[in-house]
């Protein structure tokens, strides 16, 4: 069965599993569980939100301390993106990132259900993972 995995890396990492083009599972895991999840599912393709594909943006009027926190957070996510790519390469799984700008706007639960038909529980991280992989859900590995 063709499985496409969507990943929204972060402190709360969203995971979405599409089987035969349909959303089959949503979960949220800690970043250290990423490798285990990929190895367990062995999807045909992994699509992840890749923070490295956009240039950093700084808000005017933000303190130096706030800018440093943003930089650290983005650096952590960049490292998780590298971990996803390395894990998939080791396992022979095609993987590619999608820019956060190209993923689309965040969806609330009602909007998400209308788009995907998913009636189960979700949170912003699992919904983002599903949206990252949405356009690839019917792709062959």
N, CA, C and O atoms as CSV, one atom per row, in Angstrom:
chain,resi,resn,atom,element,x,y,z
A,1,UNK,N,N,0.850,-1.186,0.000
A,1,UNK,CA,C,0.000,0.000,0.000
A,1,UNK,C,C,0.886,1.237,0.000
A,1,UNK,O,O,1.882,1.289,0.721
A,2,UNK,N,N,0.536,2.215,-0.790
A,2,UNK,CA,C,1.310,3.443,-0.895
A,2,UNK,C,C,1.028,4.346,0.307
A,2,UNK,O,O,-0.100,4.801,0.498
A,3,UNK,N,N,2.058,4.601,1.112
A,3,UNK,CA,C,1.916,5.441,2.300
A,3,UNK,C,C,2.729,6.710,2.121
A,3,UNK,O,O,3.919,6.653,1.813
A,4,UNK,N,N,2.095,7.844,2.312
A,4,UNK,CA,C,2.749,9.145,2.294
A,4,UNK,C,C,2.693,9.688,3.718
A,4,UNK,O,O,1.629,9.729,4.336
A,5,UNK,N,N,3.851,10.106,4.233
A,5,UNK,CA,C,3.924,10.665,5.579
A,5,UNK,C,C,4.204,12.160,5.482
A,5,UNK,O,O,5.129,12.591,4.795
A,6,UNK,N,N,3.387,12.939,6.182
A,6,UNK,CA,C,3.631,14.367,6.317
A,6,UNK,C,C,4.167,14.646,7.709
A,6,UNK,O,O,3.709,14.055,8.686
A,7,UNK,N,N,5.141,15.549,7.803
A,7,UNK,CA,C,5.740,15.880,9.088
A,7,UNK,C,C,5.809,17.394,9.251
A,7,UNK,O,O,6.246,18.113,8.351
A,8,UNK,N,N,5.372,17.859,10.406
A,8,UNK,CA,C,5.525,19.260,10.810
A,8,UNK,C,C,6.500,19.258,11.989
A,8,UNK,O,O,6.076,19.108,13.135
A,9,UNK,N,N,7.829,19.425,11.717
A,9,UNK,CA,C,8.798,19.337,12.802
A,9,UNK,C,C,8.689,20.513,13.764
A,9,UNK,O,O,8.427,21.645,13.357
A,10,UNK,N,N,8.892,20.232,15.018
A,10,UNK,CA,C,8.861,21.254,16.054
A,10,UNK,C,C,8.930,20.588,17.411
A,10,UNK,O,O,9.050,19.367,17.512
A,11,UNK,N,N,8.855,21.395,18.451
A,11,UNK,CA,C,8.875,20.849,19.814
A,11,UNK,C,C,7.748,19.835,19.994
A,11,UNK,O,O,7.899,18.855,20.724
A,12,UNK,N,N,6.633,20.071,19.333
A,12,UNK,CA,C,5.530,19.116,19.209
A,12,UNK,C,C,5.437,18.784,17.726
A,12,UNK,O,O,4.885,19.566,16.952
A,13,UNK,N,N,5.964,17.647,17.326
A,13,UNK,CA,C,6.062,17.291,15.914
A,13,UNK,C,C,4.785,16.601,15.452
A,13,UNK,O,O,4.389,15.567,15.992
A,14,UNK,N,N,4.155,17.183,14.456
A,14,UNK,CA,C,2.945,16.609,13.883
A,14,UNK,C,C,3.293,15.573,12.833
A,14,UNK,O,O,4.223,15.755,12.047
A,15,UNK,N,N,2.540,14.489,12.827
A,15,UNK,CA,C,2.713,13.400,11.860
A,15,UNK,C,C,1.345,13.111,11.244
A,15,UNK,O,O,0.345,13.000,11.953
A,16,UNK,N,N,1.317,12.993,9.926
A,16,UNK,CA,C,0.100,12.603,9.213
A,16,UNK,C,C,0.446,11.440,8.299
A,16,UNK,O,O,1.486,11.450,7.640
A,17,UNK,N,N,-0.416,10.448,8.260
A,17,UNK,CA,C,-0.220,9.274,7.414
A,17,UNK,C,C,-1.380,9.200,6.419
A,17,UNK,O,O,-2.548,9.154,6.802
A,18,UNK,N,N,-1.029,9.190,5.145
A,18,UNK,CA,C,-2.005,8.968,4.078
A,18,UNK,C,C,-1.781,7.579,3.520
A,18,UNK,O,O,-0.656,7.206,3.185
A,19,UNK,N,N,-2.859,6.816,3.421
A,19,UNK,CA,C,-2.804,5.490,2.809
A,19,UNK,C,C,-3.769,5.489,1.640
A,19,UNK,O,O,-4.942,5.833,1.784
A,20,UNK,N,N,-3.262,5.102,0.488
A,20,UNK,CA,C,-4.077,5.056,-0.729
A,20,UNK,C,C,-4.807,6.381,-0.957
A,20,UNK,O,O,-5.961,6.397,-1.386
A,21,UNK,N,N,-4.130,7.482,-0.668
A,21,UNK,CA,C,-4.690,8.808,-0.924
A,21,UNK,C,C,-5.614,9.350,0.145
A,21,UNK,O,O,-6.079,10.484,0.029
A,22,UNK,N,N,-5.898,8.573,1.188
A,22,UNK,CA,C,-6.810,9.016,2.250
A,22,UNK,C,C,-6.060,9.205,3.554
A,22,UNK,O,O,-5.156,8.438,3.884
A,23,UNK,N,N,-6.446,10.233,4.291
A,23,UNK,CA,C,-5.845,10.491,5.589
A,23,UNK,C,C,-6.248,9.379,6.542
A,23,UNK,O,O,-7.431,9.198,6.830
A,24,UNK,N,N,-5.262,8.632,7.032
A,24,UNK,CA,C,-5.532,7.458,7.856
A,24,UNK,C,C,-5.167,7.654,9.319
A,24,UNK,O,O,-5.737,6.997,10.191
A,25,UNK,N,N,-4.217,8.558,9.603
A,25,UNK,CA,C,-3.755,8.691,10.985
A,25,UNK,C,C,-3.120,10.057,11.198
A,25,UNK,O,O,-2.434,10.588,10.324
A,26,UNK,N,N,-3.364,10.609,12.376
A,26,UNK,CA,C,-2.698,11.823,12.835
A,26,UNK,C,C,-2.124,11.547,14.213
A,26,UNK,O,O,-2.746,10.871,15.032
A,27,UNK,N,N,-0.939,12.073,14.461
A,27,UNK,CA,C,-0.357,11.964,15.794
A,27,UNK,C,C,0.601,13.126,16.024
A,27,UNK,O,O,1.026,13.800,15.086
A,28,UNK,N,N,0.923,13.338,17.268
A,28,UNK,CA,C,1.916,14.335,17.656
A,28,UNK,C,C,2.933,13.631,18.538
A,28,UNK,O,O,2.581,12.959,19.507
A,29,UNK,N,N,4.208,13.799,18.182
A,29,UNK,CA,C,5.287,13.135,18.910
A,29,UNK,C,C,6.345,14.160,19.296
A,29,UNK,O,O,6.346,15.289,18.804
A,30,UNK,N,N,7.232,13.752,20.173
A,30,UNK,CA,C,8.381,14.585,20.506
A,30,UNK,C,C,9.443,14.369,19.432
A,30,UNK,O,O,9.504,13.293,18.836
A,31,UNK,N,N,10.280,15.370,19.174
A,31,UNK,CA,C,11.256,15.265,18.088
A,31,UNK,C,C,12.158,14.037,18.167
A,31,UNK,O,O,12.527,13.480,17.133
A,32,UNK,N,N,12.516,13.608,19.371
A,32,UNK,CA,C,13.413,12.452,19.478
A,32,UNK,C,C,12.746,11.151,19.010
A,32,UNK,O,O,13.424,10.137,18.840
A,33,UNK,N,N,11.428,11.175,18.802
A,33,UNK,CA,C,10.707,9.985,18.339
A,33,UNK,C,C,10.608,9.911,16.810
A,33,UNK,O,O,10.109,8.924,16.269
A,34,UNK,N,N,11.076,10.940,16.122
A,34,UNK,CA,C,10.940,11.000,14.664
A,34,UNK,C,C,11.540,9.786,13.957
A,34,UNK,O,O,10.884,9.166,13.119
A,35,UNK,N,N,12.763,9.453,14.287
A,35,UNK,CA,C,13.439,8.338,13.615
A,35,UNK,C,C,12.652,7.044,13.805
A,35,UNK,O,O,12.438,6.296,12.851
A,36,UNK,N,N,12.226,6.785,15.028
A,36,UNK,CA,C,11.464,5.566,15.316
A,36,UNK,C,C,10.159,5.521,14.521
A,36,UNK,O,O,9.790,4.468,14.001
A,37,UNK,N,N,9.462,6.647,14.424
A,37,UNK,CA,C,8.192,6.674,13.687
A,37,UNK,C,C,8.437,6.395,12.205
A,37,UNK,O,O,7.715,5.605,11.596
A,38,UNK,N,N,9.445,7.036,11.626
A,38,UNK,CA,C,9.739,6.806,10.209
A,38,UNK,C,C,10.122,5.352,9.977
A,38,UNK,O,O,9.652,4.731,9.023
A,39,UNK,N,N,10.977,4.801,10.844
A,39,UNK,CA,C,11.404,3.397,10.694
A,39,UNK,C,C,10.235,2.423,10.861
A,39,UNK,O,O,10.186,1.393,10.188
A,40,UNK,N,N,9.310,2.740,11.742
A,40,UNK,CA,C,8.165,1.857,11.987
A,40,UNK,C,C,7.185,1.881,10.814
A,40,UNK,O,O,6.724,0.833,10.361
A,41,UNK,N,N,6.874,3.068,10.333
A,41,UNK,CA,C,5.878,3.203,9.256
A,41,UNK,C,C,6.475,2.819,7.898
A,41,UNK,O,O,5.786,2.225,7.069
A,42,UNK,N,N,7.748,3.153,7.664
A,42,UNK,CA,C,8.417,2.928,6.382
A,42,UNK,C,C,7.548,3.405,5.207
A,42,UNK,O,O,7.175,2.624,4.332
A,43,UNK,N,N,7.237,4.716,5.214
A,43,UNK,CA,C,6.394,5.245,4.146
A,43,UNK,C,C,7.099,5.197,2.792
A,43,UNK,O,O,8.319,5.057,2.708
A,44,UNK,N,N,6.311,5.315,1.759
A,44,UNK,CA,C,6.871,5.379,0.415
A,44,UNK,C,C,7.445,6.741,0.092
A,44,UNK,O,O,8.276,6.871,-0.807
A,45,UNK,N,N,7.011,7.756,0.814
A,45,UNK,CA,C,7.496,9.126,0.621
A,45,UNK,C,C,7.257,9.902,1.904
A,45,UNK,O,O,6.266,9.680,2.600
A,46,UNK,N,N,8.176,10.822,2.216
A,46,UNK,CA,C,8.025,11.731,3.347
A,46,UNK,C,C,8.062,13.154,2.818
A,46,UNK,O,O,8.947,13.529,2.049
A,47,UNK,N,N,7.083,13.935,3.246
A,47,UNK,CA,C,7.016,15.353,2.903
A,47,UNK,C,C,6.975,16.110,4.224
A,47,UNK,O,O,6.150,15.810,5.087
A,48,UNK,N,N,7.864,17.094,4.386
A,48,UNK,CA,C,7.938,17.804,5.656
A,48,UNK,C,C,8.007,19.303,5.447
A,48,UNK,O,O,8.490,19.784,4.422
A,49,UNK,N,N,7.515,20.032,6.435
A,49,UNK,CA,C,7.609,21.485,6.391
A,49,UNK,C,C,9.052,21.849,6.686
A,49,UNK,O,O,9.567,21.545,7.762
A,50,UNK,N,N,9.707,22.501,5.734
A,50,UNK,CA,C,11.144,22.746,5.807
A,50,UNK,C,C,11.425,24.233,6.024
A,50,UNK,O,O,11.335,25.045,5.104
A,51,UNK,N,N,11.766,24.559,7.260
A,51,UNK,CA,C,12.041,25.950,7.636
A,51,UNK,C,C,13.265,26.503,6.916
A,51,UNK,O,O,13.443,27.719,6.850
A,52,UNK,N,N,14.102,25.640,6.381
A,52,UNK,CA,C,15.317,26.082,5.696
A,52,UNK,C,C,15.017,26.699,4.341
A,52,UNK,O,O,15.897,27.310,3.734
A,53,UNK,N,N,13.785,26.549,3.855
A,53,UNK,CA,C,13.425,27.051,2.531
A,53,UNK,C,C,12.939,28.498,2.523
A,53,UNK,O,O,12.619,29.044,1.467
A,54,UNK,N,N,12.884,29.108,3.684
A,54,UNK,CA,C,12.521,30.531,3.738
A,54,UNK,C,C,13.638,31.280,4.449
A,54,UNK,O,O,14.313,30.746,5.329
A,55,UNK,N,N,13.809,32.520,4.046
A,55,UNK,CA,C,14.826,33.324,4.722
A,55,UNK,C,C,14.249,33.785,6.054
A,55,UNK,O,O,13.047,34.022,6.172
A,56,UNK,N,N,15.112,33.911,7.053
A,56,UNK,CA,C,14.627,34.352,8.369
A,56,UNK,C,C,14.001,35.740,8.287
A,56,UNK,O,O,14.454,36.602,7.534
A,57,UNK,N,N,12.974,35.927,9.062
A,57,UNK,CA,C,12.346,37.238,9.126
A,57,UNK,C,C,12.388,37.727,10.564
A,57,UNK,O,O,12.118,36.980,11.504
A,58,UNK,N,N,12.723,38.964,10.708
A,58,UNK,CA,C,12.784,39.579,12.031
A,58,UNK,C,C,11.738,40.676,12.085
A,58,UNK,O,O,11.594,41.467,11.153
A,59,UNK,N,N,11.033,40.708,13.161
A,59,UNK,CA,C,10.022,41.734,13.343
A,59,UNK,C,C,10.690,42.982,13.901
A,59,UNK,O,O,11.510,42.908,14.817
A,60,UNK,N,N,10.337,44.098,13.350
A,60,UNK,CA,C,10.871,45.359,13.874
A,60,UNK,C,C,10.339,45.585,15.276
A,60,UNK,O,O,9.190,45.273,15.589
A,61,UNK,N,N,11.200,46.130,16.102
A,61,UNK,CA,C,10.787,46.442,17.458
A,61,UNK,C,C,10.869,45.264,18.412
A,61,UNK,O,O,10.483,45.383,19.575
A,62,UNK,N,N,11.371,44.116,17.934
A,62,UNK,CA,C,11.511,42.949,18.796
A,62,UNK,C,C,12.857,43.053,19.503
A,62,UNK,O,O,13.862,43.408,18.886
A,63,UNK,N,N,12.873,42.751,20.763
A,63,UNK,CA,C,14.094,42.862,21.554
A,63,UNK,C,C,15.154,41.870,21.086
A,63,UNK,O,O,14.846,40.893,20.403
A,64,UNK,N,N,16.396,42.130,21.459
A,64,UNK,CA,C,17.485,41.199,21.129
A,64,UNK,C,C,17.233,39.833,21.746
A,64,UNK,O,O,17.496,38.810,21.114
A,65,UNK,N,N,16.732,39.804,22.957
A,65,UNK,CA,C,16.444,38.528,23.613
A,65,UNK,C,C,15.399,37.742,22.829
A,65,UNK,O,O,15.530,36.529,22.664
A,66,UNK,N,N,14.370,38.418,22.348
A,66,UNK,CA,C,13.332,37.748,21.560
A,66,UNK,C,C,13.909,37.247,20.234
A,66,UNK,O,O,13.570,36.148,19.793
A,67,UNK,N,N,14.772,38.035,19.597
A,67,UNK,CA,C,15.397,37.604,18.352
A,67,UNK,C,C,16.276,36.373,18.576
A,67,UNK,O,O,16.296,35.471,17.739
A,68,UNK,N,N,16.998,36.326,19.689
A,68,UNK,CA,C,17.824,35.161,19.998
A,68,UNK,C,C,16.974,33.912,20.217
A,68,UNK,O,O,17.348,32.819,19.793
A,69,UNK,N,N,15.831,34.078,20.877
A,69,UNK,CA,C,14.932,32.929,21.082
A,69,UNK,C,C,14.403,32.427,19.744
A,69,UNK,O,O,14.362,31.221,19.503
A,70,UNK,N,N,14.003,33.340,18.882
A,70,UNK,CA,C,13.520,32.948,17.551
A,70,UNK,C,C,14.620,32.204,16.806
A,70,UNK,O,O,14.366,31.170,16.188
A,71,UNK,N,N,15.845,32.730,16.863
A,71,UNK,CA,C,16.969,32.094,16.167
A,71,UNK,C,C,17.222,30.684,16.702
A,71,UNK,O,O,17.468,29.761,15.926
A,72,UNK,N,N,17.162,30.517,18.008
A,72,UNK,CA,C,17.360,29.184,18.591
A,72,UNK,C,C,16.251,28.224,18.162
A,72,UNK,O,O,16.521,27.080,17.798
A,73,UNK,N,N,15.018,28.690,18.206
A,73,UNK,CA,C,13.886,27.842,17.812
A,73,UNK,C,C,14.003,27.410,16.352
A,73,UNK,O,O,13.808,26.238,16.029
A,74,UNK,N,N,14.323,28.361,15.470
A,74,UNK,CA,C,14.463,28.038,14.050
A,74,UNK,C,C,15.645,27.097,13.845
A,74,UNK,O,O,15.568,26.179,13.028
A,75,UNK,N,N,16.733,27.311,14.574
A,75,UNK,CA,C,17.890,26.424,14.476
A,75,UNK,C,C,17.550,24.996,14.869
A,75,UNK,O,O,18.016,24.051,14.233
A,76,UNK,N,N,16.746,24.830,15.903
A,76,UNK,CA,C,16.329,23.488,16.313
A,76,UNK,C,C,15.496,22.827,15.221
A,76,UNK,O,O,15.703,21.657,14.899
A,77,UNK,N,N,14.569,23.567,14.659
A,77,UNK,CA,C,13.718,23.003,13.608
A,77,UNK,C,C,14.555,22.653,12.383
A,77,UNK,O,O,14.330,21.620,11.753
A,78,UNK,N,N,15.526,23.513,12.040
A,78,UNK,CA,C,16.427,23.205,10.923
A,78,UNK,C,C,17.152,21.884,11.175
A,78,UNK,O,O,17.309,21.079,10.257
A,79,UNK,N,N,17.593,21.660,12.408
A,79,UNK,CA,C,18.287,20.412,12.738
A,79,UNK,C,C,17.351,19.218,12.592
A,79,UNK,O,O,17.770,18.168,12.105
A,80,UNK,N,N,16.100,19.353,13.002
A,80,UNK,CA,C,15.145,18.247,12.845
A,80,UNK,C,C,14.880,17.966,11.369
A,80,UNK,O,O,14.688,16.814,10.978
A,81,UNK,N,N,14.871,19.012,10.553
A,81,UNK,CA,C,14.719,18.814,9.104
A,81,UNK,C,C,15.894,18.009,8.566
A,81,UNK,O,O,15.698,17.101,7.758
A,82,UNK,N,N,17.109,18.325,8.999
A,82,UNK,CA,C,18.285,17.558,8.572
A,82,UNK,C,C,18.183,16.105,9.041
A,82,UNK,O,O,18.578,15.192,8.316
A,83,UNK,N,N,17.660,15.888,10.241
A,83,UNK,CA,C,17.480,14.533,10.763
A,83,UNK,C,C,16.491,13.747,9.903
A,83,UNK,O,O,16.721,12.574,9.608
A,84,UNK,N,N,15.408,14.378,9.506
A,84,UNK,CA,C,14.417,13.718,8.643
A,84,UNK,C,C,15.065,13.311,7.325
A,84,UNK,O,O,14.908,12.174,6.880
A,85,UNK,N,N,15.793,14.233,6.700
A,85,UNK,CA,C,16.443,13.953,5.415
A,85,UNK,C,C,17.452,12.816,5.559
A,85,UNK,O,O,17.480,11.907,4.730
A,86,UNK,N,N,18.280,12.859,6.603
A,86,UNK,CA,C,19.297,11.826,6.805
A,86,UNK,C,C,18.667,10.459,7.077
A,86,UNK,O,O,19.126,9.444,6.552
A,87,UNK,N,N,17.622,10.436,7.892
A,87,UNK,CA,C,16.949,9.168,8.201
A,87,UNK,C,C,16.331,8.578,6.947
A,87,UNK,O,O,16.468,7.383,6.686
A,88,UNK,N,N,15.658,9.401,6.178
A,88,UNK,CA,C,15.024,8.907,4.950
A,88,UNK,C,C,16.068,8.437,3.942
A,88,UNK,O,O,15.858,7.431,3.264
A,89,UNK,N,N,17.187,9.148,3.835
A,89,UNK,CA,C,18.254,8.739,2.917
A,89,UNK,C,C,18.799,7.371,3.326
A,89,UNK,O,O,19.019,6.504,2.480
A,90,UNK,N,N,19.013,7.187,4.620
A,90,UNK,CA,C,19.531,5.910,5.131
A,90,UNK,C,C,18.568,4.767,4.821
A,90,UNK,O,O,18.996,3.648,4.536
A,91,UNK,N,N,17.265,5.052,4.878
A,91,UNK,CA,C,16.250,4.022,4.665
A,91,UNK,C,C,15.814,3.897,3.203
A,91,UNK,O,O,15.014,3.025,2.864
A,92,UNK,N,N,16.341,4.770,2.338
A,92,UNK,CA,C,15.956,4.738,0.924
A,92,UNK,C,C,14.564,5.271,0.656
A,92,UNK,O,O,13.920,4.869,-0.313
A,93,UNK,N,N,14.096,6.167,1.501
A,93,UNK,CA,C,12.757,6.750,1.356
A,93,UNK,C,C,12.891,8.129,0.710
A,93,UNK,O,O,13.624,8.970,1.229
A,94,UNK,N,N,12.206,8.385,-0.407
A,94,UNK,CA,C,12.237,9.728,-0.973
A,94,UNK,C,C,11.644,10.725,0.039
A,94,UNK,O,O,10.600,10.472,0.640
A,95,UNK,N,N,12.326,11.850,0.209
A,95,UNK,CA,C,11.862,12.873,1.156
A,95,UNK,C,C,12.147,14.243,0.576
A,95,UNK,O,O,13.184,14.466,-0.048
A,96,UNK,N,N,11.229,15.143,0.785
A,96,UNK,CA,C,11.478,16.523,0.366
A,96,UNK,C,C,10.689,17.485,1.244
A,96,UNK,O,O,9.644,17.149,1.800
A,97,UNK,N,N,11.226,18.682,1.346
A,97,UNK,CA,C,10.603,19.705,2.166
A,97,UNK,C,C,9.710,20.624,1.360
A,97,UNK,O,O,9.861,20.786,0.149
A,98,UNK,N,N,8.779,21.215,2.075
A,98,UNK,CA,C,7.868,22.215,1.527
A,98,UNK,C,C,8.053,23.478,2.360
A,98,UNK,O,O,8.098,23.420,3.589
A,99,UNK,N,N,8.158,24.596,1.696
A,99,UNK,CA,C,8.286,25.866,2.400
A,99,UNK,C,C,7.040,26.122,3.243
A,99,UNK,O,O,5.928,25.828,2.805
A,100,UNK,N,N,7.214,26.663,4.440
A,100,UNK,CA,C,6.036,27.010,5.243
A,100,UNK,C,C,5.065,27.932,4.493
A,100,UNK,O,O,3.857,27.886,4.728
A,101,UNK,N,N,5.584,28.754,3.607
A,101,UNK,CA,C,4.725,29.649,2.833
A,101,UNK,C,C,3.883,28.882,1.814
A,101,UNK,O,O,2.772,29.299,1.489
A,102,UNK,N,N,4.410,27.757,1.307
A,102,UNK,CA,C,3.686,26.986,0.293
A,102,UNK,C,C,2.765,25.923,0.874
A,102,UNK,O,O,1.995,25.297,0.147
A,103,UNK,N,N,2.846,25.723,2.178
A,103,UNK,CA,C,1.974,24.752,2.842
A,103,UNK,C,C,0.538,25.251,2.869
A,103,UNK,O,O,-0.407,24.465,2.810
A,104,UNK,N,N,0.388,26.556,2.958
A,104,UNK,CA,C,-0.936,27.148,3.059
A,104,UNK,C,C,-1.196,27.639,4.475
A,104,UNK,O,O,-0.421,27.386,5.397
A,105,UNK,N,N,-2.283,28.329,4.617
A,105,UNK,CA,C,-2.653,28.907,5.913
A,105,UNK,C,C,-3.001,27.817,6.914
A,105,UNK,O,O,-3.432,26.724,6.545
A,106,UNK,N,N,-2.809,28.133,8.176
A,106,UNK,CA,C,-3.215,27.202,9.238
A,106,UNK,C,C,-4.727,27.036,9.202
A,106,UNK,O,O,-5.465,27.992,8.964
A,107,UNK,N,N,-5.175,25.813,9.441
A,107,UNK,CA,C,-6.603,25.509,9.434
A,107,UNK,C,C,-7.060,25.170,10.838
A,107,UNK,O,O,-6.359,24.481,11.580
A,108,UNK,N,N,-8.237,25.657,11.200
A,108,UNK,CA,C,-8.809,25.212,12.468
A,108,UNK,C,C,-9.469,23.852,12.223
A,108,UNK,O,O,-9.527,23.385,11.086
A,109,UNK,N,N,-9.960,23.225,13.281
A,109,UNK,CA,C,-10.504,21.869,13.172
A,109,UNK,C,C,-11.659,21.798,12.172
A,109,UNK,O,O,-11.752,20.844,11.400
A,110,UNK,N,N,-12.523,22.788,12.184
A,110,UNK,CA,C,-13.676,22.783,11.266
A,110,UNK,C,C,-13.216,22.875,9.808
A,110,UNK,O,O,-13.697,22.125,8.959
A,111,UNK,N,N,-12.297,23.780,9.520
A,111,UNK,CA,C,-11.782,23.929,8.158
A,111,UNK,C,C,-11.051,22.654,7.709
A,111,UNK,O,O,-11.166,22.223,6.562
A,112,UNK,N,N,-10.307,22.073,8.638
A,112,UNK,CA,C,-9.555,20.867,8.336
A,112,UNK,C,C,-10.486,19.709,7.984
A,112,UNK,O,O,-10.239,18.979,7.025
A,113,UNK,N,N,-11.540,19.544,8.750
A,113,UNK,CA,C,-12.522,18.495,8.478
A,113,UNK,C,C,-13.174,18.702,7.122
A,113,UNK,O,O,-13.379,17.748,6.371
A,114,UNK,N,N,-13.500,19.952,6.811
A,114,UNK,CA,C,-14.123,20.250,5.514
A,114,UNK,C,C,-13.182,19.898,4.359
A,114,UNK,O,O,-13.625,19.394,3.327
A,115,UNK,N,N,-11.889,20.162,4.533
A,115,UNK,CA,C,-10.917,19.871,3.478
A,115,UNK,C,C,-10.640,18.376,3.350
A,115,UNK,O,O,-10.656,17.835,2.245
A,116,UNK,N,N,-10.389,17.712,4.466
A,116,UNK,CA,C,-9.877,16.335,4.436
A,116,UNK,C,C,-10.923,15.262,4.695
A,116,UNK,O,O,-10.731,14.105,4.321
A,117,UNK,N,N,-12.029,15.637,5.332
A,117,UNK,CA,C,-13.015,14.648,5.741
A,117,UNK,C,C,-12.658,13.978,7.058
A,117,UNK,O,O,-13.386,13.096,7.512
A,118,UNK,N,N,-11.553,14.375,7.682
A,118,UNK,CA,C,-11.102,13.795,8.947
A,118,UNK,C,C,-12.057,14.187,10.058
A,118,UNK,O,O,-12.278,15.374,10.301
A,119,UNK,N,N,-12.625,13.196,10.734
A,119,UNK,CA,C,-13.584,13.469,11.807
A,119,UNK,C,C,-12.978,13.238,13.191
A,119,UNK,O,O,-13.617,13.517,14.205
A,120,UNK,N,N,-11.752,12.732,13.230
A,120,UNK,CA,C,-11.114,12.448,14.514
A,120,UNK,C,C,-10.489,13.684,15.126
A,120,UNK,O,O,-10.628,14.798,14.621
A,121,UNK,N,N,-9.800,13.454,16.227
A,121,UNK,CA,C,-9.132,14.540,16.935
A,121,UNK,C,C,-7.912,15.007,16.139
A,121,UNK,O,O,-7.283,14.235,15.416
A,122,UNK,N,N,-7.602,16.286,16.295
A,122,UNK,CA,C,-6.415,16.844,15.662
A,122,UNK,C,C,-5.958,18.044,16.482
A,122,UNK,O,O,-6.705,18.573,17.306
A,123,UNK,N,N,-4.729,18.459,16.243
A,123,UNK,CA,C,-4.250,19.707,16.823
A,123,UNK,C,C,-3.514,20.456,15.717
A,123,UNK,O,O,-3.382,19.943,14.606
A,124,UNK,N,N,-3.038,21.653,16.007
A,124,UNK,CA,C,-2.430,22.460,14.957
A,124,UNK,C,C,-1.219,21.775,14.329
A,124,UNK,O,O,-0.958,21.961,13.140
A,125,UNK,N,N,-0.478,20.990,15.101
A,125,UNK,CA,C,0.719,20.339,14.587
A,125,UNK,C,C,0.364,19.186,13.646
A,125,UNK,O,O,0.952,19.057,12.573
A,126,UNK,N,N,-0.584,18.360,14.040
A,126,UNK,CA,C,-0.977,17.246,13.173
A,126,UNK,C,C,-1.708,17.756,11.927
A,126,UNK,O,O,-1.556,17.190,10.845
A,127,UNK,N,N,-2.498,18.823,12.077
A,127,UNK,CA,C,-3.160,19.399,10.898
A,127,UNK,C,C,-2.136,19.975,9.935
A,127,UNK,O,O,-2.277,19.818,8.722
A,128,UNK,N,N,-1.093,20.648,10.459
A,128,UNK,CA,C,-0.043,21.179,9.586
A,128,UNK,C,C,0.675,20.047,8.854
A,128,UNK,O,O,0.985,20.178,7.670
A,129,UNK,N,N,0.942,18.943,9.542
A,129,UNK,CA,C,1.592,17.796,8.898
A,129,UNK,C,C,0.732,17.265,7.756
A,129,UNK,O,O,1.242,16.930,6.686
A,130,UNK,N,N,-0.561,17.194,7.991
A,130,UNK,CA,C,-1.473,16.712,6.950
A,130,UNK,C,C,-1.521,17.681,5.771
A,130,UNK,O,O,-1.578,17.254,4.618
A,131,UNK,N,N,-1.498,18.965,6.053
A,131,UNK,CA,C,-1.546,19.970,4.982
A,131,UNK,C,C,-0.259,19.974,4.163
A,131,UNK,O,O,-0.299,20.196,2.953
A,132,UNK,N,N,0.884,19.730,4.810
A,132,UNK,CA,C,2.158,19.676,4.096
A,132,UNK,C,C,2.114,18.569,3.038
A,132,UNK,O,O,2.600,18.761,1.924
A,133,UNK,N,N,1.550,17.440,3.371
A,133,UNK,CA,C,1.544,16.294,2.466
A,133,UNK,C,C,0.280,16.214,1.607
A,133,UNK,O,O,0.190,15.349,0.736
A,134,UNK,N,N,-0.685,17.084,1.829
A,134,UNK,CA,C,-1.986,17.013,1.158
A,134,UNK,C,C,-1.855,16.868,-0.356
A,134,UNK,O,O,-2.473,15.986,-0.953
A,135,UNK,N,N,-1.057,17.724,-0.972
A,135,UNK,CA,C,-0.972,17.694,-2.440
A,135,UNK,C,C,-0.268,16.447,-2.974
A,135,UNK,O,O,-0.344,16.159,-4.168
A,136,UNK,N,N,0.414,15.709,-2.103
A,136,UNK,CA,C,1.136,14.502,-2.494
A,136,UNK,C,C,0.436,13.217,-2.067
A,136,UNK,O,O,0.966,12.125,-2.273
A,137,UNK,N,N,-0.752,13.338,-1.474
A,137,UNK,CA,C,-1.409,12.184,-0.846
A,137,UNK,C,C,-1.683,11.048,-1.824
A,137,UNK,O,O,-1.741,9.890,-1.411
A,138,UNK,N,N,-1.849,11.342,-3.081
A,138,UNK,CA,C,-2.118,10.302,-4.057
A,138,UNK,C,C,-0.913,9.945,-4.908
A,138,UNK,O,O,-1.021,9.164,-5.854
A,139,UNK,N,N,0.243,10.522,-4.566
A,139,UNK,CA,C,1.447,10.293,-5.371
A,139,UNK,C,C,1.988,8.884,-5.168
A,139,UNK,O,O,1.812,8.277,-4.112
A,140,UNK,N,N,2.634,8.393,-6.181
A,140,UNK,CA,C,3.348,7.115,-6.034
A,140,UNK,C,C,4.684,7.403,-5.385
A,140,UNK,O,O,5.267,8.468,-5.582
A,141,UNK,N,N,5.153,6.467,-4.627
A,141,UNK,CA,C,6.437,6.647,-3.927
A,141,UNK,C,C,7.574,6.809,-4.903
A,141,UNK,O,O,8.722,6.970,-4.492
